[in-house]
Every structure is written in structure tokens, then in C-alpha cells.
Amino acid sequence: MRSDPENTGNTRNIWMRGLFMLLMGFALHVSGTVLAVVAVVQFVIVLANGSPNARLLVFGRSLADYLRQIVNYLTFVTETIPFPFGEWPTDE
């Protein structure tokens, strides 16, 4: 049985994607922890001041976009690898 060169490239690519998926799964876990901390801090700020912190609002929005990018990558919706291999999502 002969090896198909095109199939070998695809196999190598899927293993590389698997490695990136593991790394992005770890990033998803860390980002979830950051999200929990930001939510608690924002809640305390609202209790103290009566209004949310504007910088945390912007960061929370970009963090939500980042989480969406990770989930899209992990579920094969996109081939674009999120931060730190791509750009951090900006508020556009």
C-alpha cells in the first residue's frame, strides 16, 4: 500500500490543529477564570459606585469576543487561530 503525499500533509495538519486545540482549550479555561474575576470586581464596583467601570466594560466585551473566537476554533467553525497566535479582538 502506497502512501498518498496529499493525505500525509492533511494528517500532519490535523495533528498540528489538535495541538493548537489543546492550547486553545487551556486558554479557554484561563479566560473563564479571568471572566469570573472581572465579573466579581465589576459587581463590587457597581455596589460601591452605583455604575460599572468603563474600562472593565470594554475589556469584558473584548474578552467575550475572545471566548467566542476560541469556541469557534475548537468547534471547527473557523480555521483562524485566536490570540496569542492571532490578534486580540478589538472593539470595532
Phi and psi restraints in degrees (range 20) as a CNS / XPLOR table:
assign (resid 1 and name C) (resid 2 and name N)
       (resid 2 and name CA) (resid 2 and name C) 1.0 -90.8 20.0 2
assign (resid 2 and name N) (resid 2 and name CA)
       (resid 2 and name C) (resid 3 and name N) 1.0 147.6 20.0 2
assign (resid 2 and name C) (resid 3 and name N)
       (resid 3 and name CA) (resid 3 and name C) 1.0 -83.6 20.0 2
assign (resid 3 and name N) (resid 3 and name CA)
       (resid 3 and name C) (resid 4 and name N) 1.0 132.8 20.0 2
assign (resid 3 and name C) (resid 4 and name N)
       (resid 4 and name CA) (resid 4 and name C) 1.0 -86.0 20.0 2
assign (resid 4 and name N) (resid 4 and name CA)
       (resid 4 and name C) (resid 5 and name N) 1.0 117.0 20.0 2
assign (resid 4 and name C) (resid 5 and name N)
       (resid 5 and name CA) (resid 5 and name C) 1.0 -58.8 20.0 2
assign (resid 5 and name N) (resid 5 and name CA)
       (resid 5 and name C) (resid 6 and name N) 1.0 -36.2 20.0 2
assign (resid 5 and name C) (resid 6 and name N)
       (resid 6 and name CA) (resid 6 and name C) 1.0 -67.0 20.0 2
assign (resid 6 and name N) (resid 6 and name CA)
       (resid 6 and name C) (resid 7 and name N) 1.0 -40.4 20.0 2
assign (resid 6 and name C) (resid 7 and name N)
       (resid 7 and name CA) (resid 7 and name C) 1.0 -66.7 20.0 2
assign (resid 7 and name N) (resid 7 and name CA)
       (resid 7 and name C) (resid 8 and name N) 1.0 -35.7 20.0 2
assign (resid 7 and name C) (resid 8 and name N)
       (resid 8 and name CA) (resid 8 and name C) 1.0 -62.8 20.0 2
assign (resid 8 and name N) (resid 8 and name CA)
       (resid 8 and name C) (resid 9 and name N) 1.0 -40.7 20.0 2
assign (resid 8 and name C) (resid 9 and name N)
       (resid 9 and name CA) (resid 9 and name C) 1.0 -63.9 20.0 2
assign (resid 9 and name N) (resid 9 and name CA)
       (resid 9 and name C) (resid 10 and name N) 1.0 -40.6 20.0 2
assign (resid 9 and name C) (resid 10 and name N)
       (resid 10 and name CA) (resid 10 and name C) 1.0 -65.8 20.0 2
assign (resid 10 and name N) (resid 10 and name CA)
       (resid 10 and name C) (resid 11 and name N) 1.0 -39.0 20.0 2
assign (resid 10 and name C) (resid 11 and name N)
       (resid 11 and name CA) (resid 11 and name C) 1.0 -64.7 20.0 2
assign (resid 11 and name N) (resid 11 and name CA)
       (resid 11 and name C) (resid 12 and name N) 1.0 -42.3 20.0 2
assign (resid 11 and name C) (resid 12 and name N)
       (resid 12 and name CA) (resid 12 and name C) 1.0 -63.7 20.0 2
assign (resid 12 and name N) (resid 12 and name CA)
       (resid 12 and name C) (resid 13 and name N) 1.0 -42.0 20.0 2
assign (resid 12 and name C) (resid 13 and name N)
       (resid 13 and name CA) (resid 13 and name C) 1.0 -64.5 20.0 2
assign (resid 13 and name N) (resid 13 and name CA)
       (resid 13 and name C) (resid 14 and name N) 1.0 -39.2 20.0 2
assign (resid 13 and name C) (resid 14 and name N)
       (resid 14 and name CA) (resid 14 and name C) 1.0 -69.5 20.0 2
assign (resid 14 and name N) (resid 14 and name CA)
       (resid 14 and name C) (resid 15 and name N) 1.0 -35.2 20.0 2
assign (resid 14 and name C) (resid 15 and name N)
       (resid 15 and name CA) (resid 15 and name C) 1.0 -68.3 20.0 2
assign (resid 15 and name N) (resid 15 and name CA)
       (resid 15 and name C) (resid 16 and name N) 1.0 -37.1 20.0 2
assign (resid 15 and name C) (resid 16 and name N)
       (resid 16 and name CA) (resid 16 and name C) 1.0 -65.9 20.0 2
assign (resid 16 and name N) (resid 16 and name CA)
       (resid 16 and name C) (resid 17 and name N) 1.0 -41.6 20.0 2
assign (resid 16 and name C) (resid 17 and name N)
       (resid 17 and name CA) (resid 17 and name C) 1.0 -62.9 20.0 2
assign (resid 17 and name N) (resid 17 and name CA)
       (resid 17 and name C) (resid 18 and name N) 1.0 -39.0 20.0 2
assign (resid 17 and name C) (resid 18 and name N)
       (resid 18 and name CA) (resid 18 and name C) 1.0 -59.2 20.0 2
assign (resid 18 and name N) (resid 18 and name CA)
       (resid 18 and name C) (resid 19 and name N) 1.0 -40.6 20.0 2
assign (resid 18 and name C) (resid 19 and name N)
       (resid 19 and name CA) (resid 19 and name C) 1.0 -63.1 20.0 2
assign (resid 19 and name N) (resid 19 and name CA)
       (resid 19 and name C) (resid 20 and name N) 1.0 -45.9 20.0 2
assign (resid 19 and name C) (resid 20 and name N)
       (resid 20 and name CA) (resid 20 and name C) 1.0 -63.3 20.0 2
assign (resid 20 and name N) (resid 20 and name CA)
       (resid 20 and name C) (resid 21 and name N) 1.0 -35.7 20.0 2
assign (resid 20 and name C) (resid 21 and name N)
       (resid 21 and name CA) (resid 21 and name C) 1.0 -64.6 20.0 2
assign (resid 21 and name N) (resid 21 and name CA)
       (resid 21 and name C) (resid 22 and name N) 1.0 -40.0 20.0 2
assign (resid 21 and name C) (resid 22 and name N)
       (resid 22 and name CA) (resid 22 and name C) 1.0 -61.8 20.0 2
assign (resid 22 and name N) (resid 22 and name CA)
       (resid 22 and name C) (resid 23 and name N) 1.0 -45.0 20.0 2
assign (resid 22 and name C) (resid 23 and name N)
       (resid 23 and name CA) (resid 23 and name C) 1.0 -63.6 20.0 2
assign (resid 23 and name N) (resid 23 and name CA)
       (resid 23 and name C) (resid 24 and name N) 1.0 -40.7 20.0 2
assign (resid 23 and name C) (resid 24 and name N)
       (resid 24 and name CA) (resid 24 and name C) 1.0 -72.6 20.0 2
assign (resid 24 and name N) (resid 24 and name CA)
       (resid 24 and name C) (resid 25 and name N) 1.0 -29.0 20.0 2
assign (resid 24 and name C) (resid 25 and name N)
       (resid 25 and name CA) (resid 25 and name C) 1.0 -63.6 20.0 2
assign (resid 25 and name N) (resid 25 and name CA)
       (resid 25 and name C) (resid 26 and name N) 1.0 -40.7 20.0 2
assign (resid 25 and name C) (resid 26 and name N)
       (resid 26 and name CA) (resid 26 and name C) 1.0 -64.5 20.0 2
assign (resid 26 and name N) (resid 26 and name CA)
       (resid 26 and name C) (resid 27 and name N) 1.0 -42.7 20.0 2
assign (resid 26 and name C) (resid 27 and name N)
       (resid 27 and name CA) (resid 27 and name C) 1.0 -61.7 20.0 2
assign (resid 27 and name N) (resid 27 and name CA)
       (resid 27 and name C) (resid 28 and name N) 1.0 -36.9 20.0 2
assign (resid 27 and name C) (resid 28 and name N)
       (resid 28 and name CA) (resid 28 and name C) 1.0 -62.6 20.0 2
assign (resid 28 and name N) (resid 28 and name CA)
       (resid 28 and name C) (resid 29 and name N) 1.0 -42.1 20.0 2
assign (resid 28 and name C) (resid 29 and name N)
       (resid 29 and name CA) (resid 29 and name C) 1.0 -63.5 20.0 2
assign (resid 29 and name N) (resid 29 and name CA)
       (resid 29 and name C) (resid 30 and name N) 1.0 -47.4 20.0 2
assign (resid 29 and name C) (resid 30 and name N)
       (resid 30 and name CA) (resid 30 and name C) 1.0 -63.9 20.0 2
assign (resid 30 and name N) (resid 30 and name CA)
       (resid 30 and name C) (resid 31 and name N) 1.0 -42.2 20.0 2
assign (resid 30 and name C) (resid 31 and name N)
       (resid 31 and name CA) (resid 31 and name C) 1.0 -64.1 20.0 2
assign (resid 31 and name N) (resid 31 and name CA)
       (resid 31 and name C) (resid 32 and name N) 1.0 -35.0 20.0 2
assign (resid 31 and name C) (resid 32 and name N)
       (resid 32 and name CA) (resid 32 and name C) 1.0 -63.7 20.0 2
assign (resid 32 and name N) (resid 32 and name CA)
       (resid 32 and name C) (resid 33 and name N) 1.0 -37.9 20.0 2
assign (resid 32 and name C) (resid 33 and name N)
       (resid 33 and name CA) (resid 33 and name C) 1.0 -66.6 20.0 2
assign (resid 33 and name N) (resid 33 and name CA)
       (resid 33 and name C) (resid 34 and name N) 1.0 -42.9 20.0 2
assign (resid 33 and name C) (resid 34 and name N)
       (resid 34 and name CA) (resid 34 and name C) 1.0 -62.1 20.0 2
assign (resid 34 and name N) (resid 34 and name CA)
       (resid 34 and name C) (resid 35 and name N) 1.0 -40.9 20.0 2
assign (resid 34 and name C) (resid 35 and name N)
       (resid 35 and name CA) (resid 35 and name C) 1.0 -59.4 20.0 2
assign (resid 35 and name N) (resid 35 and name CA)
       (resid 35 and name C) (resid 36 and name N) 1.0 -44.1 20.0 2
assign (resid 35 and name C) (resid 36 and name N)
       (resid 36 and name CA) (resid 36 and name C) 1.0 -61.9 20.0 2
assign (resid 36 and name N) (resid 36 and name CA)
       (resid 36 and name C) (resid 37 and name N) 1.0 -42.7 20.0 2
assign (resid 36 and name C) (resid 37 and name N)
       (resid 37 and name CA) (resid 37 and name C) 1.0 -64.8 20.0 2
assign (resid 37 and name N) (resid 37 and name CA)
       (resid 37 and name C) (resid 38 and name N) 1.0 -45.9 20.0 2
assign (resid 37 and name C) (resid 38 and name N)
       (resid 38 and name CA) (resid 38 and name C) 1.0 -61.2 20.0 2
assign (resid 38 and name N) (resid 38 and name CA)
       (resid 38 and name C) (resid 39 and name N) 1.0 -41.1 20.0 2
assign (resid 38 and name C) (resid 39 and name N)
       (resid 39 and name CA) (resid 39 and name C) 1.0 -63.4 20.0 2
assign (resid 39 and name N) (resid 39 and name CA)
       (resid 39 and name C) (resid 40 and name N) 1.0 -43.8 20.0 2
assign (resid 39 and name C) (resid 40 and name N)
       (resid 40 and name CA) (resid 40 and name C) 1.0 -66.0 20.0 2
assign (resid 40 and name N) (resid 40 and name CA)
       (resid 40 and name C) (resid 41 and name N) 1.0 -44.6 20.0 2
assign (resid 40 and name C) (resid 41 and name N)
       (resid 41 and name CA) (resid 41 and name C) 1.0 -62.6 20.0 2
assign (resid 41 and name N) (resid 41 and name CA)
       (resid 41 and name C) (resid 42 and name N) 1.0 -44.0 20.0 2
assign (resid 41 and name C) (resid 42 and name N)
       (resid 42 and name CA) (resid 42 and name C) 1.0 -63.2 20.0 2
assign (resid 42 and name N) (resid 42 and name CA)
       (resid 42 and name C) (resid 43 and name N) 1.0 -38.7 20.0 2
assign (resid 42 and name C) (resid 43 and name N)
       (resid 43 and name CA) (resid 43 and name C) 1.0 -62.5 20.0 2
assign (resid 43 and name N) (resid 43 and name CA)
       (resid 43 and name C) (resid 44 and name N) 1.0 -44.4 20.0 2
assign (resid 43 and name C) (resid 44 and name N)
       (resid 44 and name CA) (resid 44 and name C) 1.0 -63.9 20.0 2
assign (resid 44 and name N) (resid 44 and name CA)
       (resid 44 and name C) (resid 45 and name N) 1.0 -40.7 20.0 2
assign (resid 44 and name C) (resid 45 and name N)
       (resid 45 and name CA) (resid 45 and name C) 1.0 -63.7 20.0 2
assign (resid 45 and name N) (resid 45 and name CA)
       (resid 45 and name C) (resid 46 and name N) 1.0 -42.5 20.0 2
assign (resid 45 and name C) (resid 46 and name N)
       (resid 46 and name CA) (resid 46 and name C) 1.0 -64.8 20.0 2
assign (resid 46 and name N) (resid 46 and name CA)
       (resid 46 and name C) (resid 47 and name N) 1.0 -39.4 20.0 2
assign (resid 46 and name C) (resid 47 and name N)
       (resid 47 and name CA) (resid 47 and name C) 1.0 -61.2 20.0 2
assign (resid 47 and name N) (resid 47 and name CA)
       (resid 47 and name C) (resid 48 and name N) 1.0 -41.5 20.0 2
assign (resid 47 and name C) (resid 48 and name N)
       (resid 48 and name CA) (resid 48 and name C) 1.0 -77.6 20.0 2
assign (resid 48 and name N) (resid 48 and name CA)
       (resid 48 and name C) (resid 49 and name N) 1.0 -42.4 20.0 2
assign (resid 48 and name C) (resid 49 and name N)
       (resid 49 and name CA) (resid 49 and name C) 1.0 -105.9 20.0 2
assign (resid 49 and name N) (resid 49 and name CA)
       (resid 49 and name C) (resid 50 and name N) 1.0 -18.5 20.0 2
assign (resid 49 and name C) (resid 50 and name N)
       (resid 50 and name CA) (resid 50 and name C) 1.0 86.5 20.0 2
assign (resid 50 and name N) (resid 50 and name CA)
       (resid 50 and name C) (resid 51 and name N) 1.0 -3.9 20.0 2
assign (resid 50 and name C) (resid 51 and name N)
       (resid 51 and name CA) (resid 51 and name C) 1.0 -147.5 20.0 2
assign (resid 51 and name N) (resid 51 and name CA)
       (resid 51 and name C) (resid 52 and name N) 1.0 151.6 20.0 2
assign (resid 51 and name C) (resid 52 and name N)
       (resid 52 and name CA) (resid 52 and name C) 1.0 -73.0 20.0 2
assign (resid 52 and name N) (resid 52 and name CA)
       (resid 52 and name C) (resid 53 and name N) 1.0 157.5 20.0 2
assign (resid 52 and name C) (resid 53 and name N)
       (resid 53 and name CA) (resid 53 and name C) 1.0 -75.5 20.0 2
assign (resid 53 and name N) (resid 53 and name CA)
       (resid 53 and name C) (resid 54 and name N) 1.0 127.6 20.0 2
assign (resid 53 and name C) (resid 54 and name N)
       (resid 54 and name CA) (resid 54 and name C) 1.0 -63.9 20.0 2
assign (resid 54 and name N) (resid 54 and name CA)
       (resid 54 and name C) (resid 55 and name N) 1.0 -39.4 20.0 2
assign (resid 54 and name C) (resid 55 and name N)
       (resid 55 and name CA) (resid 55 and name C) 1.0 -67.2 20.0 2
assign (resid 55 and name N) (resid 55 and name CA)
       (resid 55 and name C) (resid 56 and name N) 1.0 -38.6 20.0 2
assign (resid 55 and name C) (resid 56 and name N)
       (resid 56 and name CA) (resid 56 and name C) 1.0 -68.7 20.0 2
assign (resid 56 and name N) (resid 56 and name CA)
       (resid 56 and name C) (resid 57 and name N) 1.0 -31.1 20.0 2
assign (resid 56 and name C) (resid 57 and name N)
       (resid 57 and name CA) (resid 57 and name C) 1.0 -61.5 20.0 2
assign (resid 57 and name N) (resid 57 and name CA)
       (resid 57 and name C) (resid 58 and name N) 1.0 -46.6 20.0 2
assign (resid 57 and name C) (resid 58 and name N)
       (resid 58 and name CA) (resid 58 and name C) 1.0 -64.9 20.0 2
assign (resid 58 and name N) (resid 58 and name CA)
       (resid 58 and name C) (resid 59 and name N) 1.0 -44.6 20.0 2
assign (resid 58 and name C) (resid 59 and name N)
       (resid 59 and name CA) (resid 59 and name C) 1.0 -64.1 20.0 2
assign (resid 59 and name N) (resid 59 and name CA)
       (resid 59 and name C) (resid 60 and name N) 1.0 -41.2 20.0 2
assign (resid 59 and name C) (resid 60 and name N)
       (resid 60 and name CA) (resid 60 and name C) 1.0 -61.1 20.0 2
assign (resid 60 and name N) (resid 60 and name CA)
       (resid 60 and name C) (resid 61 and name N) 1.0 -38.7 20.0 2
assign (resid 60 and name C) (resid 61 and name N)
       (resid 61 and name CA) (resid 61 and name C) 1.0 -66.2 20.0 2
assign (resid 61 and name N) (resid 61 and name CA)
       (resid 61 and name C) (resid 62 and name N) 1.0 -43.6 20.0 2
assign (resid 61 and name C) (resid 62 and name N)
       (resid 62 and name CA) (resid 62 and name C) 1.0 -70.4 20.0 2
assign (resid 62 and name N) (resid 62 and name CA)
       (resid 62 and name C) (resid 63 and name N) 1.0 -33.3 20.0 2
assign (resid 62 and name C) (resid 63 and name N)
       (resid 63 and name CA) (resid 63 and name C) 1.0 -65.5 20.0 2
assign (resid 63 and name N) (resid 63 and name CA)
       (resid 63 and name C) (resid 64 and name N) 1.0 -39.7 20.0 2
assign (resid 63 and name C) (resid 64 and name N)
       (resid 64 and name CA) (resid 64 and name C) 1.0 -62.8 20.0 2
assign (resid 64 and name N) (resid 64 and name CA)
       (resid 64 and name C) (resid 65 and name N) 1.0 -42.0 20.0 2
assign (resid 64 and name C) (resid 65 and name N)
       (resid 65 and name CA) (resid 65 and name C) 1.0 -62.8 20.0 2
assign (resid 65 and name N) (resid 65 and name CA)
       (resid 65 and name C) (resid 66 and name N) 1.0 -39.8 20.0 2
assign (resid 65 and name C) (resid 66 and name N)
       (resid 66 and name CA) (resid 66 and name C) 1.0 -63.7 20.0 2
assign (resid 66 and name N) (resid 66 and name CA)
       (resid 66 and name C) (resid 67 and name N) 1.0 -44.8 20.0 2
assign (resid 66 and name C) (resid 67 and name N)
       (resid 67 and name CA) (resid 67 and name C) 1.0 -60.7 20.0 2
assign (resid 67 and name N) (resid 67 and name CA)
       (resid 67 and name C) (resid 68 and name N) 1.0 -39.6 20.0 2
assign (resid 67 and name C) (resid 68 and name N)
       (resid 68 and name CA) (resid 68 and name C) 1.0 -63.5 20.0 2
assign (resid 68 and name N) (resid 68 and name CA)
       (resid 68 and name C) (resid 69 and name N) 1.0 -41.6 20.0 2
assign (resid 68 and name C) (resid 69 and name N)
       (resid 69 and name CA) (resid 69 and name C) 1.0 -61.9 20.0 2
assign (resid 69 and name N) (resid 69 and name CA)
       (resid 69 and name C) (resid 70 and name N) 1.0 -42.2 20.0 2
assign (resid 69 and name C) (resid 70 and name N)
       (resid 70 and name CA) (resid 70 and name C) 1.0 -62.8 20.0 2
assign (resid 70 and name N) (resid 70 and name CA)
       (resid 70 and name C) (resid 71 and name N) 1.0 -47.7 20.0 2
assign (resid 70 and name C) (resid 71 and name N)
       (resid 71 and name CA) (resid 71 and name C) 1.0 -61.6 20.0 2
assign (resid 71 and name N) (resid 71 and name CA)
       (resid 71 and name C) (resid 72 and name N) 1.0 -41.4 20.0 2
assign (resid 71 and name C) (resid 72 and name N)
       (resid 72 and name CA) (resid 72 and name C) 1.0 -62.0 20.0 2
assign (resid 72 and name N) (resid 72 and name CA)
       (resid 72 and name C) (resid 73 and name N) 1.0 -39.3 20.0 2
assign (resid 72 and name C) (resid 73 and name N)
       (resid 73 and name CA) (resid 73 and name C) 1.0 -68.6 20.0 2
assign (resid 73 and name N) (resid 73 and name CA)
       (resid 73 and name C) (resid 74 and name N) 1.0 -44.7 20.0 2
assign (resid 73 and name C) (resid 74 and name N)
       (resid 74 and name CA) (resid 74 and name C) 1.0 -65.6 20.0 2
assign (resid 74 and name N) (resid 74 and name CA)
       (resid 74 and name C) (resid 75 and name N) 1.0 -28.1 20.0 2
assign (resid 74 and name C) (resid 75 and name N)
       (resid 75 and name CA) (resid 75 and name C) 1.0 -98.7 20.0 2
assign (resid 75 and name N) (resid 75 and name CA)
       (resid 75 and name C) (resid 76 and name N) 1.0 13.8 20.0 2
assign (resid 75 and name C) (resid 76 and name N)
       (resid 76 and name CA) (resid 76 and name C) 1.0 65.3 20.0 2
assign (resid 76 and name N) (resid 76 and name CA)
       (resid 76 and name C) (resid 77 and name N) 1.0 21.3 20.0 2
assign (resid 76 and name C) (resid 77 and name N)
       (resid 77 and name CA) (resid 77 and name C) 1.0 -70.9 20.0 2
assign (resid 77 and name N) (resid 77 and name CA)
       (resid 77 and name C) (resid 78 and name N) 1.0 -33.1 20.0 2
assign (resid 77 and name C) (resid 78 and name N)
       (resid 78 and name CA) (resid 78 and name C) 1.0 -137.5 20.0 2
assign (resid 78 and name N) (resid 78 and name CA)
       (resid 78 and name C) (resid 79 and name N) 1.0 158.2 20.0 2
assign (resid 78 and name C) (resid 79 and name N)
       (resid 79 and name CA) (resid 79 and name C) 1.0 -100.4 20.0 2
assign (resid 79 and name N) (resid 79 and name CA)
       (resid 79 and name C) (resid 80 and name N) 1.0 -4.4 20.0 2
assign (resid 79 and name C) (resid 80 and name N)
       (resid 80 and name CA) (resid 80 and name C) 1.0 -76.9 20.0 2
assign (resid 80 and name N) (resid 80 and name CA)
       (resid 80 and name C) (resid 81 and name N) 1.0 121.8 20.0 2
assign (resid 80 and name C) (resid 81 and name N)
       (resid 81 and name CA) (resid 81 and name C) 1.0 -82.6 20.0 2
assign (resid 81 and name N) (resid 81 and name CA)
       (resid 81 and name C) (resid 82 and name N) 1.0 126.4 20.0 2
assign (resid 81 and name C) (resid 82 and name N)
       (resid 82 and name CA) (resid 82 and name C) 1.0 -69.7 20.0 2
assign (resid 82 and name N) (resid 82 and name CA)
       (resid 82 and name C) (resid 83 and name N) 1.0 177.4 20.0 2
assign (resid 82 and name C) (resid 83 and name N)
       (resid 83 and name CA) (resid 83 and name C) 1.0 -50.8 20.0 2
assign (resid 83 and name N) (resid 83 and name CA)
       (resid 83 and name C) (resid 84 and name N) 1.0 137.1 20.0 2
assign (resid 83 and name C) (resid 84 and name N)
       (resid 84 and name CA) (resid 84 and name C) 1.0 -91.9 20.0 2
assign (resid 84 and name N) (resid 84 and name CA)
       (resid 84 and name C) (resid 85 and name N) 1.0 5.2 20.0 2
assign (resid 84 and name C) (resid 85 and name N)
       (resid 85 and name CA) (resid 85 and name C) 1.0 -90.7 20.0 2
assign (resid 85 and name N) (resid 85 and name CA)
       (resid 85 and name C) (resid 86 and name N) 1.0 -13.2 20.0 2
assign (resid 85 and name C) (resid 86 and name N)
       (resid 86 and name CA) (resid 86 and name C) 1.0 -129.7 20.0 2
assign (resid 86 and name N) (resid 86 and name CA)
       (resid 86 and name C) (resid 87 and name N) 1.0 -165.8 20.0 2
assign (resid 86 and name C) (resid 87 and name N)
       (resid 87 and name CA) (resid 87 and name C) 1.0 -83.1 20.0 2
assign (resid 87 and name N) (resid 87 and name CA)
       (resid 87 and name C) (resid 88 and name N) 1.0 147.3 20.0 2
assign (resid 87 and name C) (resid 88 and name N)
       (resid 88 and name CA) (resid 88 and name C) 1.0 -70.0 20.0 2
assign (resid 88 and name N) (resid 88 and name CA)
       (resid 88 and name C) (resid 89 and name N) 1.0 137.1 20.0 2
assign (resid 88 and name C) (resid 89 and name N)
       (resid 89 and name CA) (resid 89 and name C) 1.0 -63.3 20.0 2
assign (resid 89 and name N) (resid 89 and name CA)
       (resid 89 and name C) (resid 90 and name N) 1.0 136.3 20.0 2
assign (resid 89 and name C) (resid 90 and name N)
       (resid 90 and name CA) (resid 90 and name C) 1.0 -108.0 20.0 2
assign (resid 90 and name N) (resid 90 and name CA)
       (resid 90 and name C) (resid 91 and name N) 1.0 161.2 20.0 2
assign (resid 90 and name C) (resid 91 and name N)
       (resid 91 and name CA) (resid 91 and name C) 1.0 -86.9 20.0 2
assign (resid 91 and name N) (resid 91 and name CA)
       (resid 91 and name C) (resid 92 and name N) 1.0 94.7 20.0 2
